[in-house]
């Protein structure tokens, strides 16, 4: 199973005092328990929105998770545009959905915006409210 994180899930991992920190960690632990290596993926647009600077030593805990970072390149941008044409959504939400949709299933998206993301995702993607 793959995990794709949205902005608030990343923010929760960045700050131990965030009200959803423990909940996001529990999802990561459950995914790791079900499979020896659950790829964790984060879109670059989420990194920007969350303010995650990988060189910041205060964020070492998040960096140790070694998430795969998905760039917003031309191909992914086209996928985002297609999703925007299907339903009005922002760049970050469409990037999260496009990333999740292109990966082989099962994929779980951790988000605070389930109602925004669920209509953008394919059937093999489970959207979980954090």
N, C-alpha and C positions, 0 to 999 in steps of 0.2 A: 504494500500500500504506500502511496505517496501522500505527503502532506504539503499543502500550499497554504501559506499564511498571508492574511491581509494586514492592513496597517495596525489595527488595535491588538492583534495577536503578537505582532513584533514589538509594539510598545509595551505590552504586558511582559514579554521576555526581557526587555531592556531594563525594567524597573521592578525590583523585588517587592516594592510597596504598592504596585499597581493592583487594583482590586481583582483583576483576572489573572494575575501571575500564576497562582497555584493551579487554576483550571487549565491554562494553556500547557503548563508543565505536565499535568496529568494526561492530557491528550497525547503529548509527545511520548511519555512513558508507556502508555497503552499501545501506541503504534509500534514502538520499539520491542515491546513484549510479544506482540503478534508476529513480528518478523525480525530477523536478525539485523537488517539494515533498512530502515524506512527512509527513503530519500526525503529530505526536507527542502522545499523550494520556496524562494522568495523573489517576486518580481522586483526589478530595479525601481520601478515607480513606487512600490511600497517602501523601499529603503528611503527614498527621498521624502515621502509623506511622513514616515515615522521618525525621520531625523537620525537614521542609523548610519553612523560613520564607522566602518570596519576597523579603522586605525585607532579609534578611541579606546584606551586601555580600561576605561570604566565599563566597557561593554564586552569584556573578555568572556563572560559566561555565555552570552549569545554567540560570540564568534567561535567558541569551542564546539558548538553544535555543527559547525562546518556545513551550513546550508548551501545548496546550489543557488546561484543567483541568475535569474533569467533576464537577459537584456531586452530592452524595447528596440529591437532592430527592425529593419524594413519588413521582414516577413511577419513578425509578431504584430507590428503596427497595422498591417493589412487585416490580420485576424481581428484586431481590436475594432477597426473601422466597420467590419462586417457585423460585429456584435452591436456596435452603436446604431447601426441601421436597423437591426432587429428590435432593439429596445433602447430607449434613451438612457444612457449611463455615462459615467465619467471615465476618464482614462485609467485610473487605478483599478476600478472594478472590472473594466473590460480586460485589462492586462491580467488580473488574477484569473478571470474566467477563461481567457484564451490559453493561458498556461495550463490550467487544469484540464481543459478540453483536449489539448493536443497530447497529453500523456496517456499511456495505456492504463487501463483501470486496474484495480480501484484507486480512486483519488479522493481525498478528503480535503475540503477547504475549511479552515478555521477563520471565522469572520464575525464581526459584530453587525454586519449588514446582510443577514440571510435573505430578507425579502428583496434586496437589490441584486444579490448574486445568483440566487437559485434560478431565476428565469433566463440567465445568461449561460448556464452550464448544461452540459450534455448528461445523458442518463447514467453514465458510469461515474459521475462525480457526485459525491455526497457533500452537502453544505451543512456545516455544523455551527450553530450559534455559540459564540464564546461568552 
